[in-house]
Amino acid sequence: MVKTVGYVRVSGLGQEKGDGILRQTQAIETYSIGHNLHCERFFSDIGVSGTLYERKGLTDLLEHISSNPDISTILVESSDRLARKILVQELLIQQCQELGIQVISTKEGDLTESKDETRILQRQIYGVFSEYEKNRLVRRLRTARKRIRQEKGKCEGRPGYLDNNPQLVSEVKKLYRKPKKAPRRSYREIADILNSKGYKTIQGKTITSHTVGNILYSLRNN
């Protein structure tokens, strides 16, 4: 029986207790049973946008595979759980191909297929539509929040860094700006700098690349 690992992701922190994680997990387990695979472990990113390339859960998954050479397959419910942006999707798939890792969607099959031009085209078309739907959703939510703010003066929701720690948000914005004559800092590098300055998450924990990505995502969509 072939050993695999599963990857699940939801973009909203409030979805952790919803059916998203359970649905994805069950889809992967059902697929495994039907294809004689053994999913030995699940990795997850909760409250993480699929437009981000750097994610803690995905990074931990790849590190786990690198230290366990008998595992070379990742299972996801669908390609939009891997990424909701076509550029990010193709970069991740290329990275997995270079590492000899197969990524299988329970709905779309082998996402790392590199010889069948039709399959590649179908994957990329699905990725484009996934990004399109994501952009439509973001626009609708932004419009709704703007309307609620105009009517009520504020939009209720889970307090974020913009409300709880504007100084941290300002620091992230400053560090993310591209320095002159130097490459833009990665999320991980920004997190290291923030930790060295004593910043903490809302929960009082160490800043991670995941934290930085969430803050920048909130800024883009606020």
C-alpha positions as CSV (number, residue, x, y, z in Angstrom):
1,M,0.0,0.0,0.0
2,V,1.4,3.4,-1.0
3,K,1.9,5.9,1.8
4,T,0.7,9.4,1.3
5,V,0.0,12.6,3.3
6,G,-3.0,14.8,3.0
7,Y,-3.2,18.6,2.8
8,V,-6.3,20.6,3.8
9,R,-6.8,24.4,3.9
10,V,-9.6,26.9,4.7
11,S,-9.1,30.6,4.2
12,G,-11.2,31.8,7.2
13,L,-10.2,31.3,10.8
14,G,-13.9,30.8,11.6
15,Q,-14.1,27.9,9.2
16,E,-12.0,25.7,11.5
17,K,-15.1,24.5,13.3
18,G,-17.2,24.4,10.1
19,D,-17.5,21.5,7.7
20,G,-14.6,22.5,5.4
21,I,-11.9,20.6,7.1
22,L,-14.0,17.6,7.8
23,R,-15.3,17.5,4.2
24,Q,-11.8,17.7,2.8
25,T,-10.4,15.1,5.2
26,Q,-13.3,12.7,4.4
27,A,-12.8,13.2,0.6
28,I,-9.1,12.4,1.0
29,E,-9.7,9.3,3.2
30,T,-12.4,8.0,0.8
31,Y,-10.1,8.5,-2.2
32,S,-7.3,6.7,-0.4
33,I,-9.4,3.6,0.4
34,G,-10.6,3.4,-3.2
35,H,-7.1,3.7,-4.7
36,N,-5.2,1.4,-2.2
37,L,-3.4,4.4,-0.6
38,H,-2.6,4.9,3.0
39,C,-2.8,8.6,4.1
40,E,-0.6,8.5,7.2
41,R,-0.9,12.1,8.3
42,F,-2.7,15.3,7.5
43,F,-1.2,18.8,7.4
44,S,-3.4,21.9,7.5
45,D,-3.5,25.7,7.0
46,I,-6.3,27.3,8.9
47,G,-7.3,30.9,8.0
48,V,-4.7,31.0,5.2
49,S,-5.4,32.4,1.8
50,G,-4.8,30.1,-1.2
51,T,-3.2,33.1,-2.9
52,L,-0.1,32.8,-0.6
53,Y,2.9,30.8,-1.7
54,E,4.5,30.6,1.8
55,R,2.3,28.7,4.3
56,K,3.3,27.0,7.5
57,G,1.3,23.8,7.0
58,L,2.4,23.3,3.5
59,T,6.1,24.0,4.4
60,D,5.8,21.5,7.3
61,L,4.3,18.9,4.9
62,L,7.2,19.3,2.4
63,E,9.8,19.1,5.2
64,H,8.1,15.9,6.4
65,I,8.2,14.3,2.9
66,S,11.9,15.3,2.6
67,S,12.7,13.4,5.8
68,N,10.5,10.4,4.8
69,P,11.7,9.2,1.3
70,D,9.0,6.5,1.3
71,I,6.4,9.2,0.9
72,S,6.2,10.9,-2.4
73,T,2.5,11.7,-2.8
74,I,0.3,14.5,-1.5
75,L,-3.5,14.3,-1.6
76,V,-5.8,17.3,-1.7
77,E,-9.6,17.5,-2.1
78,S,-9.2,19.8,-5.1
79,S,-6.7,22.1,-6.7
80,D,-8.2,25.2,-5.2
81,R,-7.2,23.9,-1.8
82,L,-3.6,23.9,-3.0
83,A,-3.9,27.4,-4.5
84,R,-6.5,29.9,-5.5
85,K,-4.2,31.9,-7.7
86,I,-2.9,30.4,-11.0
87,L,0.6,31.7,-10.6
88,V,0.9,30.3,-7.1
89,Q,-0.7,27.0,-8.3
90,E,1.8,26.6,-11.1
91,L,4.8,27.5,-8.9
92,L,3.8,25.0,-6.3
93,I,3.2,22.3,-8.9
94,Q,6.6,23.0,-10.5
95,Q,8.3,22.8,-7.1
96,C,6.7,19.4,-6.4
97,Q,7.6,18.1,-9.9
98,E,11.3,19.1,-9.3
99,L,11.2,17.3,-5.9
100,G,9.7,14.2,-7.5
101,I,6.5,14.7,-5.5
102,Q,3.1,13.7,-7.0
103,V,0.1,15.9,-6.1
104,I,-3.3,14.2,-6.5
105,S,-6.7,15.9,-6.3
106,T,-9.6,13.7,-5.4
107,K,-11.7,15.6,-8.0
108,E,-9.2,16.3,-10.8
109,G,-6.6,13.5,-10.6
110,D,-2.8,14.0,-10.9
111,L,-2.0,17.7,-10.8
112,T,1.6,17.1,-11.4
113,E,1.0,15.4,-14.8
114,S,3.7,16.8,-17.2
115,K,3.3,14.7,-20.4
116,D,-0.4,15.0,-21.2
117,E,-1.0,18.4,-22.7
118,T,-4.8,18.1,-22.4
119,R,-4.6,17.4,-18.7
120,I,-2.2,20.3,-18.2
121,L,-4.6,22.6,-20.0
122,Q,-7.5,21.4,-18.0
123,R,-5.6,22.0,-14.7
124,Q,-4.6,25.5,-15.8
125,I,-8.1,26.4,-17.0
126,Y,-9.6,25.2,-13.6
127,G,-6.9,27.3,-11.8
128,V,-7.9,30.5,-13.8
129,F,-11.6,30.0,-13.0
130,S,-10.8,29.4,-9.4
131,E,-8.8,32.6,-9.2
132,Y,-11.7,34.4,-11.0
133,E,-14.2,33.1,-8.5
134,K,-11.9,34.1,-5.6
135,N,-11.6,37.7,-6.9
136,R,-15.4,37.9,-7.3
137,L,-15.9,36.7,-3.7
138,V,-13.4,39.2,-2.4
139,R,-15.0,42.1,-4.3
140,R,-18.5,41.2,-3.1
141,L,-17.3,41.0,0.5
142,R,-15.5,44.3,0.2
143,T,-18.6,46.0,-1.2
144,A,-20.7,44.5,1.6
145,R,-18.3,45.7,4.3
146,K,-18.2,49.1,2.8
147,R,-22.0,49.3,2.7
148,I,-22.3,48.1,6.3
149,R,-19.7,50.7,7.5
150,Q,-21.6,53.5,5.7
151,E,-24.9,52.4,7.3
152,K,-23.7,51.4,10.8
153,G,-20.3,53.1,11.2
154,K,-18.5,49.8,11.6
155,C,-18.5,46.2,10.2
156,E,-18.7,43.6,13.0
157,G,-16.3,40.7,12.8
158,R,-13.5,39.0,14.5
159,P,-11.0,41.7,15.6
160,G,-7.8,41.5,13.6
161,Y,-4.3,43.1,13.7
162,L,-5.7,46.4,12.2
163,D,-7.7,46.8,15.3
164,N,-5.5,45.1,17.9
165,N,-2.0,46.0,16.9
166,P,-1.8,48.8,14.3
167,Q,1.9,49.3,15.2
168,L,2.7,45.7,14.1
169,V,0.7,46.3,10.8
170,S,2.6,49.4,10.1
171,E,5.9,47.6,10.7
172,V,4.9,44.8,8.4
173,K,4.0,47.3,5.6
174,K,7.4,49.0,6.1
175,L,9.4,45.8,6.0
176,Y,7.5,44.5,3.0
177,R,8.3,47.5,0.8
178,K,11.0,46.6,-1.7
179,P,14.4,48.1,-0.5
180,K,16.4,50.0,-3.0
181,K,18.9,47.9,-4.9
182,A,17.9,44.8,-3.0
183,P,15.3,42.0,-3.4
184,R,12.0,42.2,-1.5
185,R,12.1,40.4,1.9
186,S,10.4,37.1,2.1
187,Y,7.6,36.6,4.7
188,R,10.0,34.4,6.7
189,E,12.6,37.2,6.8
190,I,10.0,39.7,7.9
191,A,8.9,37.4,10.6
192,D,12.4,37.0,11.9
193,I,12.9,40.8,12.1
194,L,9.6,41.3,13.9
195,N,10.5,38.6,16.4
196,S,13.9,40.2,17.0
197,K,12.0,43.4,17.8
198,G,9.8,41.7,20.3
199,Y,6.5,41.7,18.4
200,K,3.9,38.9,19.2
201,T,0.7,37.6,17.6
202,I,-2.7,38.5,19.0
203,Q,-2.5,35.3,21.0
204,G,1.0,36.3,22.4
205,K,2.9,33.8,20.2
206,T,5.9,34.0,18.0
207,I,5.4,35.8,14.6
208,T,5.6,33.3,11.7
209,S,5.6,33.8,7.9
210,H,1.9,32.7,8.1
211,T,1.2,35.7,10.4
212,V,2.9,38.1,8.0
213,G,1.0,36.7,5.0
214,N,-2.3,37.1,6.9
215,I,-1.6,40.7,7.8
216,L,-0.7,41.6,4.2
217,Y,-3.7,39.8,2.9
218,S,-6.0,41.7,5.3
219,L,-4.4,45.0,4.2
220,R,-5.0,44.2,0.5
221,N,-8.6,43.3,1.1
222,N,-9.7,45.8,3.8
